[in-house]
Amino acid sequence: MSTDTVRTDVIDRRREQRGWYFYDWACSVYSTSVLTVFLGPYLTAVAKSAADADGFVHPLGIPVRAGSFFAYCVSASVIVSILVMPLVGAAADRTGRKKPLLAACAYVGATATTGLFFLSGDRYLLGGLLLIVANSSVAVSMVVYNSYLPQIAPPEDRDRVSSRGWAFGYAAGSSMLIVNLVLFTGHDSFGVSESTAVRICLASAGLWWGAFTLVPLKRLRDRRTTSSAPAVHGWRQLASTVRDMRGKPLTLGFLLAYLIYNDGIQTVISQASVYGSQELGLSQSTLITAVLMVQVLAVAGALGMGRLARTYGAKRTILGSLVAWTVTLAAGYFLPAGAPVWFFVLAAGIGLVLGGSQALSRSLFSHLVPPGKEAEYFSAYEMSDRGMSWLGPLLFGITYQLTGSYRDAIISLVAFFVIGFALLARVPVRQAILDAGNPVPERI
Protein backbone atom coordinates (compact mmCIF):
# COMPACT_ATOMS: atom_id res chain seq x y z
CA MET A 1 0.00 0.00 0.00
CA SER A 2 1.43 3.37 -1.03
CA THR A 3 2.15 6.20 1.38
CA ASP A 4 -0.51 8.37 -0.29
CA THR A 5 -3.11 5.64 0.14
CA VAL A 6 -2.25 5.22 3.81
CA ARG A 7 -2.44 8.98 4.34
CA THR A 8 -5.83 9.12 2.60
CA ASP A 9 -7.15 6.26 4.74
CA VAL A 10 -6.01 8.04 7.92
CA ILE A 11 -7.67 11.30 6.84
CA ASP A 12 -10.92 9.49 5.98
CA ARG A 13 -10.87 7.62 9.28
CA ARG A 14 -10.33 10.81 11.30
CA ARG A 15 -13.15 12.52 9.44
CA GLU A 16 -15.44 9.61 10.20
CA GLN A 17 -14.42 9.62 13.85
CA ARG A 18 -15.23 13.31 14.16
CA GLY A 19 -18.65 12.63 12.66
CA TRP A 20 -19.15 9.74 15.08
CA TYR A 21 -18.44 11.98 18.09
CA PHE A 22 -21.30 14.22 17.09
CA TYR A 23 -23.98 11.62 17.74
CA ASP A 24 -22.94 11.66 21.39
CA TRP A 25 -23.12 15.45 21.12
CA ALA A 26 -26.60 15.21 19.59
CA CYS A 27 -28.38 12.70 21.83
CA SER A 28 -26.75 13.32 25.23
CA VAL A 29 -28.77 16.51 25.66
CA TYR A 30 -31.88 14.33 25.89
CA SER A 31 -30.37 12.27 28.71
CA THR A 32 -29.25 15.35 30.64
CA SER A 33 -31.94 17.99 30.23
CA VAL A 34 -34.96 15.77 29.63
CA LEU A 35 -34.50 12.54 31.55
CA THR A 36 -32.26 13.67 34.42
CA VAL A 37 -33.49 17.20 35.17
CA PHE A 38 -36.81 18.38 33.81
CA LEU A 39 -39.19 15.65 32.66
CA GLY A 40 -39.53 13.62 35.87
CA PRO A 41 -40.80 16.43 38.12
CA TYR A 42 -42.87 18.02 35.34
CA LEU A 43 -44.59 14.83 34.14
CA THR A 44 -45.29 13.91 37.77
CA ALA A 45 -46.93 17.30 38.31
CA VAL A 46 -49.05 16.83 35.17
CA ALA A 47 -50.08 13.37 36.35
CA LYS A 48 -51.02 14.71 39.78
CA SER A 49 -53.21 17.38 38.16
CA ALA A 50 -55.08 14.60 36.37
CA ALA A 51 -55.31 12.34 39.43
CA ASP A 52 -58.51 11.47 41.26
CA ALA A 53 -59.21 12.32 44.88
CA ASP A 54 -57.08 9.40 46.05
CA GLY A 55 -54.06 10.51 44.00
CA PHE A 56 -54.40 7.88 41.28
CA VAL A 57 -54.45 8.15 37.48
CA HIS A 58 -55.93 5.37 35.35
CA PRO A 59 -53.98 4.70 32.13
CA LEU A 60 -55.76 1.89 30.22
CA GLY A 61 -58.05 1.56 33.24
CA ILE A 62 -55.19 0.55 35.54
CA PRO A 63 -54.94 2.50 38.83
CA VAL A 64 -51.47 4.04 39.13
CA ARG A 65 -50.31 6.40 41.84
CA ALA A 66 -49.48 9.69 40.11
CA GLY A 67 -46.09 9.91 41.79
CA SER A 68 -45.10 6.55 40.27
CA PHE A 69 -46.22 7.27 36.71
CA PHE A 70 -42.87 8.60 35.50
CA ALA A 71 -40.95 5.62 36.89
CA TYR A 72 -43.37 3.16 35.31
CA CYS A 73 -43.02 4.88 31.93
CA VAL A 74 -39.23 4.64 32.16
CA SER A 75 -39.57 0.94 32.96
CA ALA A 76 -41.93 0.47 30.00
CA SER A 77 -39.42 2.17 27.70
CA VAL A 78 -36.76 -0.30 28.88
CA ILE A 79 -39.00 -3.20 27.93
CA VAL A 80 -39.70 -1.71 24.49
CA SER A 81 -36.01 -1.10 23.83
CA ILE A 82 -35.11 -4.66 24.86
CA LEU A 83 -37.69 -6.01 22.39
CA VAL A 84 -36.43 -3.84 19.53
CA MET A 85 -32.64 -3.96 20.09
CA PRO A 86 -32.02 -7.46 18.71
CA LEU A 87 -34.09 -6.72 15.61
CA VAL A 88 -32.15 -3.57 14.84
CA GLY A 89 -28.79 -5.16 15.72
CA ALA A 90 -29.38 -8.10 13.40
CA ALA A 91 -30.55 -5.84 10.58
CA ALA A 92 -27.50 -3.59 10.95
CA ASP A 93 -25.03 -6.45 10.73
CA ARG A 94 -26.79 -8.42 8.01
CA THR A 95 -27.47 -5.53 5.66
CA GLY A 96 -24.50 -3.30 6.48
CA ARG A 97 -26.86 -0.32 6.18
CA LYS A 98 -26.39 1.21 9.58
CA LYS A 99 -26.96 4.85 8.68
CA PRO A 100 -30.65 4.48 7.73
CA LEU A 101 -31.25 2.61 10.99
CA LEU A 102 -29.40 5.25 13.02
CA ALA A 103 -31.37 7.98 11.25
CA ALA A 104 -34.71 6.26 11.90
CA CYS A 105 -34.03 5.77 15.62
CA ALA A 106 -32.64 9.28 16.05
CA TYR A 107 -35.46 11.12 14.31
CA VAL A 108 -38.25 9.09 15.90
CA GLY A 109 -36.72 9.94 19.29
CA ALA A 110 -36.04 13.58 18.43
CA THR A 111 -39.60 14.05 17.14
CA ALA A 112 -41.08 12.52 20.30
CA THR A 113 -38.86 14.73 22.47
CA THR A 114 -39.82 17.87 20.56
CA GLY A 115 -43.48 16.85 20.96
CA LEU A 116 -43.09 17.21 24.73
CA PHE A 117 -43.71 20.92 24.16
CA PHE A 118 -47.41 20.00 24.01
CA LEU A 119 -47.31 18.33 27.44
CA SER A 120 -49.52 20.57 29.54
CA GLY A 121 -52.69 20.56 31.61
CA ASP A 122 -53.68 16.99 32.41
CA ARG A 123 -52.15 15.32 29.31
CA TYR A 124 -50.16 12.81 31.30
CA LEU A 125 -50.89 9.99 28.81
CA LEU A 126 -49.36 12.05 26.00
CA GLY A 127 -46.28 12.67 28.14
CA GLY A 128 -45.98 9.00 29.05
CA LEU A 129 -46.26 7.86 25.44
CA LEU A 130 -43.70 10.39 24.19
CA LEU A 131 -41.32 9.43 27.01
CA ILE A 132 -41.55 5.73 26.13
CA VAL A 133 -40.92 6.44 22.44
CA ALA A 134 -38.02 8.84 23.05
CA ASN A 135 -36.30 6.76 25.72
CA SER A 136 -36.49 3.51 23.78
CA SER A 137 -35.35 5.29 20.60
CA VAL A 138 -32.19 6.66 22.18
CA ALA A 139 -31.39 3.24 23.65
CA VAL A 140 -31.80 1.44 20.32
CA SER A 141 -29.88 4.12 18.43
CA MET A 142 -26.91 3.55 20.75
CA VAL A 143 -26.70 -0.07 19.57
CA VAL A 144 -26.10 1.12 16.00
CA TYR A 145 -23.90 4.01 17.10
CA ASN A 146 -21.64 1.86 19.30
CA SER A 147 -21.30 -0.79 16.59
CA TYR A 148 -19.40 1.73 14.45
CA LEU A 149 -16.53 1.92 16.96
CA PRO A 150 -14.64 -1.22 15.81
CA GLN A 151 -15.00 -0.07 12.20
CA ILE A 152 -13.77 3.51 12.55
CA ALA A 153 -10.93 3.02 15.07
CA PRO A 154 -8.04 0.53 15.06
CA PRO A 155 -7.60 -1.48 18.29
CA GLU A 156 -4.87 0.75 19.71
CA ASP A 157 -6.99 3.89 19.20
CA ARG A 158 -10.37 2.84 20.56
CA ASP A 159 -9.89 4.03 24.14
CA ARG A 160 -9.12 7.53 22.87
CA VAL A 161 -11.99 7.58 20.37
CA SER A 162 -14.56 6.18 22.81
CA SER A 163 -13.47 8.58 25.57
CA ARG A 164 -13.66 11.55 23.23
CA GLY A 165 -17.18 10.55 22.20
CA TRP A 166 -18.30 10.49 25.84
CA ALA A 167 -16.58 13.84 26.39
CA PHE A 168 -18.50 15.34 23.45
CA GLY A 169 -21.73 14.08 24.98
CA TYR A 170 -21.08 15.55 28.40
CA ALA A 171 -19.94 18.83 26.88
CA ALA A 172 -23.19 19.07 24.93
CA GLY A 173 -25.26 18.16 27.97
CA SER A 174 -23.65 20.81 30.12
CA SER A 175 -23.87 23.47 27.39
CA MET A 176 -27.58 22.97 26.84
CA LEU A 177 -28.25 22.65 30.56
CA ILE A 178 -26.71 26.08 31.14
CA VAL A 179 -29.01 27.59 28.52
CA ASN A 180 -32.02 25.77 29.95
CA LEU A 181 -31.26 26.88 33.50
CA VAL A 182 -30.99 30.50 32.39
CA LEU A 183 -34.44 30.25 30.82
CA PHE A 184 -35.93 28.29 33.73
CA THR A 185 -34.65 30.52 36.53
CA GLY A 186 -35.34 33.74 34.64
CA HIS A 187 -38.61 32.80 32.95
CA ASP A 188 -40.39 35.91 34.24
CA SER A 189 -37.87 38.19 32.56
CA PHE A 190 -38.41 36.27 29.31
CA GLY A 191 -42.18 36.74 29.60
CA VAL A 192 -43.10 33.07 29.94
CA SER A 193 -44.52 30.98 32.77
CA GLU A 194 -42.46 28.37 34.59
CA SER A 195 -44.34 25.50 32.91
CA THR A 196 -43.85 27.06 29.48
CA ALA A 197 -40.15 27.44 30.20
CA VAL A 198 -39.95 23.75 31.07
CA ARG A 199 -41.76 22.78 27.87
CA ILE A 200 -39.37 24.93 25.83
CA CYS A 201 -36.42 23.23 27.54
CA LEU A 202 -37.85 19.80 26.73
CA ALA A 203 -38.56 20.64 23.10
CA SER A 204 -35.18 22.30 22.57
CA ALA A 205 -33.48 19.00 23.44
CA GLY A 206 -35.40 17.30 20.63
CA LEU A 207 -34.49 20.01 18.14
CA TRP A 208 -30.83 19.80 19.18
CA TRP A 209 -30.88 16.00 18.83
CA GLY A 210 -32.35 16.15 15.34
CA ALA A 211 -30.14 18.98 14.08
CA PHE A 212 -26.78 17.57 15.15
CA THR A 213 -27.61 14.04 14.01
CA LEU A 214 -27.09 15.39 10.49
CA VAL A 215 -23.33 15.49 11.13
CA PRO A 216 -22.78 11.74 11.75
CA LEU A 217 -25.23 10.87 8.98
CA LYS A 218 -23.10 12.91 6.58
CA ARG A 219 -19.69 11.63 7.70
CA LEU A 220 -20.23 8.00 8.69
CA ARG A 221 -20.33 5.45 5.89
CA ASP A 222 -21.90 2.05 5.51
CA ARG A 223 -19.72 -1.01 4.93
CA ARG A 224 -20.60 -3.81 2.58
CA THR A 225 -21.51 -7.09 4.17
CA THR A 226 -20.92 -10.51 2.72
CA SER A 227 -24.01 -11.94 4.41
CA SER A 228 -26.98 -12.60 2.13
CA ALA A 229 -29.29 -13.77 4.92
CA PRO A 230 -32.49 -11.77 5.47
CA ALA A 231 -32.58 -9.27 8.32
CA VAL A 232 -36.04 -10.17 9.54
CA HIS A 233 -35.17 -12.83 12.10
CA GLY A 234 -33.91 -10.56 14.83
CA TRP A 235 -34.90 -12.75 17.75
CA ARG A 236 -33.59 -15.85 16.03
CA GLN A 237 -30.35 -13.97 15.49
CA LEU A 238 -30.28 -12.96 19.17
CA ALA A 239 -30.56 -16.63 20.16
CA SER A 240 -27.70 -17.36 17.78
CA THR A 241 -25.65 -14.53 19.31
CA VAL A 242 -26.23 -15.88 22.81
CA ARG A 243 -25.13 -19.35 21.69
CA ASP A 244 -22.09 -17.82 20.04
CA MET A 245 -21.22 -15.90 23.20
CA ARG A 246 -21.49 -19.08 25.25
CA GLY A 247 -18.51 -20.25 23.23
CA LYS A 248 -16.67 -17.11 24.37
CA PRO A 249 -16.99 -17.33 28.18
CA LEU A 250 -14.45 -14.55 28.74
CA THR A 251 -16.60 -12.10 26.78
CA LEU A 252 -19.57 -13.21 28.87
CA GLY A 253 -17.46 -12.74 32.00
CA PHE A 254 -16.77 -9.13 31.06
CA LEU A 255 -20.47 -8.53 30.31
CA LEU A 256 -21.42 -9.88 33.74
CA ALA A 257 -18.91 -7.61 35.46
CA TYR A 258 -20.11 -4.63 33.41
CA LEU A 259 -23.76 -5.43 34.15
CA ILE A 260 -23.11 -5.29 37.88
CA TYR A 261 -20.86 -2.24 38.24
CA ASN A 262 -22.73 -0.23 35.62
CA ASP A 263 -25.99 -0.92 37.45
CA GLY A 264 -24.34 0.68 40.47
CA ILE A 265 -23.28 3.68 38.37
CA GLN A 266 -26.77 4.18 36.93
CA THR A 267 -28.37 3.90 40.36
CA VAL A 268 -26.04 6.51 41.87
CA ILE A 269 -26.93 8.86 39.00
CA SER A 270 -30.68 8.37 39.40
CA GLN A 271 -30.81 8.37 43.21
CA ALA A 272 -28.25 11.07 44.07
CA SER A 273 -30.89 13.79 43.82
CA VAL A 274 -33.23 11.82 46.11
CA TYR A 275 -30.41 11.40 48.63
CA GLY A 276 -29.56 15.10 48.40
CA SER A 277 -33.11 16.33 48.85
CA GLN A 278 -34.52 13.80 51.32
CA GLU A 279 -31.51 12.98 53.50
CA LEU A 280 -29.39 16.13 53.20
CA GLY A 281 -32.24 18.65 52.86
CA LEU A 282 -30.76 20.44 49.83
CA SER A 283 -32.74 22.77 47.56
CA GLN A 284 -33.72 22.04 43.96
CA SER A 285 -31.39 24.75 42.67
CA THR A 286 -28.49 23.15 44.56
CA LEU A 287 -29.28 19.76 43.04
CA ILE A 288 -29.53 21.13 39.50
CA THR A 289 -26.22 22.96 39.94
CA ALA A 290 -24.68 19.68 41.11
CA VAL A 291 -25.96 17.92 37.96
CA LEU A 292 -24.35 20.64 35.86
CA MET A 293 -21.08 20.21 37.73
CA VAL A 294 -21.16 16.47 37.07
CA GLN A 295 -21.63 17.11 33.35
CA VAL A 296 -18.74 19.56 33.13
CA LEU A 297 -16.30 17.44 35.13
CA ALA A 298 -17.31 14.28 33.26
CA VAL A 299 -15.76 15.82 30.12
CA ALA A 300 -12.40 16.18 31.84
CA GLY A 301 -12.81 12.79 33.49
CA ALA A 302 -13.50 10.99 30.22
CA LEU A 303 -10.53 12.57 28.47
CA GLY A 304 -8.22 12.13 31.46
CA MET A 305 -9.08 8.47 31.95
CA GLY A 306 -8.64 7.91 28.23
CA ARG A 307 -5.06 9.14 28.59
CA LEU A 308 -4.51 6.96 31.64
CA ALA A 309 -5.69 3.97 29.62
CA ARG A 310 -3.00 4.61 27.01
CA THR A 311 -0.39 4.29 29.77
CA TYR A 312 -1.87 1.67 32.09
CA GLY A 313 -4.41 -0.09 29.89
CA ALA A 314 -8.22 0.11 29.86
CA LYS A 315 -8.78 -2.75 32.29
CA ARG A 316 -6.53 -1.32 35.02
CA THR A 317 -8.01 2.15 34.54
CA ILE A 318 -11.57 0.82 34.87
CA LEU A 319 -10.59 -1.10 38.00
CA GLY A 320 -9.12 2.11 39.42
CA SER A 321 -12.36 3.95 38.65
CA LEU A 322 -14.36 1.31 40.55
CA VAL A 323 -12.15 1.90 43.60
CA ALA A 324 -12.85 5.64 43.20
CA TRP A 325 -16.62 4.96 43.01
CA THR A 326 -16.41 2.95 46.24
CA VAL A 327 -14.51 5.70 48.04
CA THR A 328 -16.96 8.33 46.77
CA LEU A 329 -19.99 6.42 48.07
CA ALA A 330 -18.31 5.83 51.41
CA ALA A 331 -17.65 9.56 51.68
CA GLY A 332 -21.27 10.26 50.71
CA TYR A 333 -22.48 8.20 53.67
CA PHE A 334 -20.83 10.69 56.05
CA LEU A 335 -21.97 13.92 54.34
CA PRO A 336 -23.51 16.37 56.85
CA ALA A 337 -27.07 17.51 56.21
CA GLY A 338 -27.64 21.07 55.01
CA ALA A 339 -24.09 21.48 53.70
CA PRO A 340 -24.22 21.98 49.91
CA VAL A 341 -20.45 22.51 49.65
CA TRP A 342 -19.75 18.90 50.62
CA PHE A 343 -22.46 17.67 48.26
CA PHE A 344 -20.69 19.56 45.47
CA VAL A 345 -17.47 17.79 46.44
CA LEU A 346 -19.31 14.48 46.13
CA ALA A 347 -20.69 15.55 42.73
CA ALA A 348 -17.17 16.43 41.62
CA GLY A 349 -15.96 12.96 42.56
CA ILE A 350 -18.80 11.36 40.60
CA GLY A 351 -18.17 13.54 37.56
CA LEU A 352 -14.47 12.74 37.38
CA VAL A 353 -15.02 8.97 37.20
CA LEU A 354 -18.43 8.84 35.48
CA GLY A 355 -17.54 9.45 31.84
CA GLY A 356 -14.26 7.56 31.86
CA SER A 357 -15.58 4.36 33.42
CA GLN A 358 -18.38 4.17 30.84
CA ALA A 359 -16.24 5.18 27.86
CA LEU A 360 -13.47 2.70 28.61
CA SER A 361 -15.97 -0.09 29.23
CA ARG A 362 -17.36 0.51 25.74
CA SER A 363 -13.95 0.54 24.09
CA LEU A 364 -12.77 -2.54 26.00
CA PHE A 365 -15.89 -4.47 24.98
CA SER A 366 -15.30 -3.52 21.33
CA HIS A 367 -12.14 -5.65 21.43
CA LEU A 368 -14.16 -8.66 22.58
CA VAL A 369 -16.58 -8.57 19.63
CA PRO A 370 -15.97 -10.98 16.72
CA PRO A 371 -15.53 -9.13 13.40
CA GLY A 372 -18.81 -8.76 11.49
CA LYS A 373 -21.00 -9.11 14.60
CA GLU A 374 -20.59 -5.62 16.04
CA ALA A 375 -24.24 -4.55 16.17
CA GLU A 376 -25.45 -7.93 17.45
CA TYR A 377 -22.92 -7.99 20.29
CA PHE A 378 -23.48 -4.35 21.15
CA SER A 379 -27.22 -5.04 21.32
CA ALA A 380 -26.38 -7.63 23.99
CA TYR A 381 -24.14 -5.01 25.65
CA GLU A 382 -26.94 -2.46 25.74
CA MET A 383 -29.47 -5.07 26.86
CA SER A 384 -27.20 -6.15 29.71
CA ASP A 385 -27.19 -2.50 30.77
CA ARG A 386 -30.83 -1.57 30.23
CA GLY A 387 -32.32 -4.98 30.96
CA MET A 388 -30.88 -5.23 34.47
CA SER A 389 -30.93 -1.57 35.46
CA TRP A 390 -33.67 -2.26 38.00
CA LEU A 391 -31.44 -4.18 40.44
CA GLY A 392 -29.69 -1.14 41.90
CA PRO A 393 -32.88 0.88 42.50
CA LEU A 394 -34.49 -2.23 43.99
CA LEU A 395 -31.65 -2.67 46.49
CA PHE A 396 -31.72 1.06 47.25
CA GLY A 397 -35.48 0.95 47.87
CA ILE A 398 -35.45 -2.23 49.96
CA THR A 399 -32.60 -0.93 52.10
CA TYR A 400 -34.47 2.30 52.76
CA GLN A 401 -37.68 0.39 53.50
CA LEU A 402 -35.94 -1.85 56.04
CA THR A 403 -33.80 0.81 57.73
CA GLY A 404 -35.62 4.09 57.11
CA SER A 405 -32.23 5.65 56.27
CA TYR A 406 -31.13 6.98 52.89
CA ARG A 407 -27.56 6.84 54.20
CA ASP A 408 -27.83 3.07 54.57
CA ALA A 409 -29.46 2.92 51.13
CA ILE A 410 -26.64 4.82 49.42
CA ILE A 411 -23.88 2.81 51.10
CA SER A 412 -25.58 -0.44 50.06
CA LEU A 413 -24.63 0.37 46.47
CA VAL A 414 -20.97 -0.22 47.29
CA ALA A 415 -21.74 -3.92 46.77
CA PHE A 416 -22.13 -3.36 43.01
CA PHE A 417 -18.67 -1.84 42.69
CA VAL A 418 -16.96 -4.40 44.92
CA ILE A 419 -18.52 -7.36 43.10
CA GLY A 420 -17.96 -5.75 39.69
CA PHE A 421 -14.30 -5.13 40.57
CA ALA A 422 -13.81 -8.77 41.62
CA LEU A 423 -15.42 -10.14 38.46
CA LEU A 424 -13.59 -7.81 36.09
CA ALA A 425 -10.24 -8.51 37.77
CA ARG A 426 -10.70 -12.21 36.97
CA VAL A 427 -11.17 -11.64 33.21
CA PRO A 428 -7.91 -12.18 31.22
CA VAL A 429 -8.71 -9.60 28.58
CA ARG A 430 -5.79 -10.44 26.28
CA GLN A 431 -7.00 -14.02 25.99
CA ALA A 432 -10.59 -12.79 25.59
CA ILE A 433 -9.51 -10.61 22.64
CA LEU A 434 -7.67 -13.52 21.02
CA ASP A 435 -10.70 -15.78 21.51
CA ALA A 436 -12.84 -13.19 19.70
CA GLY A 437 -10.44 -13.28 16.74
CA ASN A 438 -9.09 -9.75 17.15
CA PRO A 439 -5.54 -8.37 17.35
CA VAL A 440 -4.37 -7.52 20.87
CA PRO A 441 -3.33 -3.86 21.41
CA GLU A 442 -0.04 -3.11 23.12
CA ARG A 443 -1.90 -1.64 26.08
CA ILE A 444 -5.20 -3.19 27.18
C-alpha positions, 0 to 999 in steps of 0.5 A, spaced: 500 500 500 502 506 497 504 512 502 498 516 499 493 511 500 495 510 507 495 517 508 488 518 505 485 512 509 487 516 515 484 522 513 478 518 511 478 515 518 479 521 522 473 525 518 469 519 520 471 519 527 469 526 528 462 525 525 461 519 530 463 523 536 457 528 534 452 523 535 454 523 542 453 530 542 446 530 539 443 525 543 446 526 550 442 533 551 436 528 551 439 524 557 441 530 561 436 535 560 430 531 559 430 525 563 435 527 568 433 534 570 426 536 567 421 531 565 420 527 571 418 532 576 414 536 570 410 529 568 409 527 575 406 534 576 401 533 570 399 526 572 397 529 579 393 534 576 389 529 572 389 524 578 382 522 582 381 524 589 385 518 592 391 521 587 391 515 582 391 516 574 388 510 570 392 509 564 388 503 560 383 503 566 389 501 571 390 504 577 397 508 578 399 512 583 401 519 580 407 519 583 409 513 580 407 514 573 414 517 571 418 511 573 413 506 570 413 509 563 421 509 564 420 501 565 416 500 559 421 504 555 426 499 557 421 493 555 420 496 548 427 497 547 429 490 549 424 487 544 427 492 539 434 492 540 435 485 537 431 486 531 435 492 529 442 489 531 441 483 526 438 488 521 444 492 521 449 487 521 446 483 516 445 488 511 451 493 512 446 499 512 447 502 519 446 509 517 438 508 515 437 505 521 441 510 526 437 515 522 430 512 523 431 511 531 434 518 532 429 522 528 423 518 531 426 519 538 427 527 536 420 528 534 417 525 540 422 529 544 420 535 541 413 533 541 413 534 549 412 541 548 405 540 548 405 536 554 400 541 559 394 541 563 392 533 564 395 530 558 399 525 562 398 519 557 401 524 552 407 525 556 408 517 558 407 515 550 412 520 548 417 518 554 416 511 552 418 512 544 423 517 546 427 513 551 427 507 547 429 510 541 435 513 544 437 506 547 436 502 540 440 508 536 446 507 541 446 499 539 447 502 532 452 508 534 456 503 538 457 498 533 461 503 528 466 503 533 470 497 531 470 499 524 472 507 525 478 506 530 483 501 530 484 497 536 490 501 539 486 507 538 479 505 541 480 508 548 481 515 545 476 515 540 470 512 545 473 517 551 472 523 546 465 521 544 463 520 551 466 527 552 463 530 546 456 528 549 457 531 556 460 537 553 453 538 549 449 536 555 452 541 560 452 546 554 444 545 553 443 545 561 446 552 562 441 555 557 435 551 559 437 553 566 438 561 564 431 560 561 428 556 567 430 561 573 429 567 569 422 565 565 419 571 568 424 576 565 423 572 558 415 573 559 413 566 559 410 561 565 415 556 569 411 551 565 412 554 558 419 554 560 420 547 562 416 545 555 421 549 551 427 546 555 424 539 553 422 541 546 429 544 545 433 538 546 429 534 541 431 540 536 438 539 538 438 531 537 435 532 530 439 537 528 446 535 530 444 528 528 445 530 520 453 530 522 454 523 523 449 521 517 453 525 513 460 523 515 459 516 517 459 510 511 456 504 511 460 497 509 458 492 505 456 485 508 458 478 505 451 476 508 446 474 504 441 472 509 435 476 510 434 481 516 427 479 519 429 474 524 432 478 529 430 474 535 432 468 532 439 472 530 439 474 538 438 466 540 444 465 535 448 470 538 447 468 545 449 461 543 455 464 540 457 468 546 457 461 550 462 459 546 466 465 548 466 465 556 471 470 557 466 475 553 460 473 557 465 474 563 466 481 562 459 482 560 457 480 567 462 484 570 459 490 566 452 489 568 453 489 575 458 495 576 454 499 571 448 498 574 451 501 580 453 507 576 446 508 573 443 507 580 447 513 583 446 517 577 438 516 578 438 516 586 443 522 588 438 527 587 433 523 592 439 522 597 440 530 596 433 532 597 430 527 602 436 525 606 441 532 606 435 537 605 438 540 599 434 545 595 432 544 587 437 549 585 443 546 589 441 539 586 440 542 578 447 545 579 450 539 582 448 535 575 451 541 571 457 540 575 457 532 574 456 534 566 462 539 566 467 534 570 465 528 566 468 531 560 475 532 563 474 525 566 472 521 560 478 525 556 483 524 562 481 516 563 482 515 556 489 518 557 490 513 563 488 507 559 494 509 554 499 508 559 496 503 564 491 499 559 483 500 559 482 494 564 486 497 570 483 504 569 476 501 569 478 497 576 481 504 578 475 507 577 471 502 581 475 503 587 474 511 586 466 509 586 467 505 592 470 511 596 466 516 593 460 512 596 463 511 602 464 519 603 457 520 601 455 516 607 458 521 612 456 527 608 452 532 613 445 535 612 444 542 610 451 542 607 451 543 599 459 545 599 460 537 601 455 535 596 458 539 590 465 535 592 461 528 592 458 531 585 465 532 583 468 525 585 462 522 581 463 527 575 471 525 574 469 517 574 463 517 570 464 518 563 471 515 563 468 508 566 463 508 561 467 510 555 473 505 557 468 499 558 465 501 551 472 501 548 474 494 552 468 491 549 469 492 542 475 488 542 471 482 545 466 482 539 468 478 533 468 481 526 462 482 522 458 481 529 458 488 532 451 490 532 449 484 534 454 484 540 453 491 542 445 489 542 447 484 547 451 489 551 446 495 551 441 489 553 445 487 559 445 495 561 438 496 560 435 490 561 438 489 568 438 496 570 432 495 576 437 491 580 440 497 583 434 501 585 431 495 587 436 494 592 436 502 594 429 501 595 429 495 599 434 498 604 431 504 605 424 500 607 428 496 612 432 501 615 428 508 614 435 511 612 437 513 605 444 513 608 444 506 609 441 505 602 446 509 598 452 505 602 448 499 600 450 500 592 458 499 594 456 492 593 455 493 586 462 496 585 466 491 589 462 485 586 464 488 579 471 489 581 472 482 583 469 479 576 472 484 572 479 482 575 478 475 573 477 476 566 484 475 562 482 480 557 488 479 552 485 471 551 478 474 551 480 478 545 484 472 542 478 468 543 474 473 539 479 473 533 481 480 534 488 483 534 491 484 541 493 492 542 499 493 546 496 496 552 489 493 554 
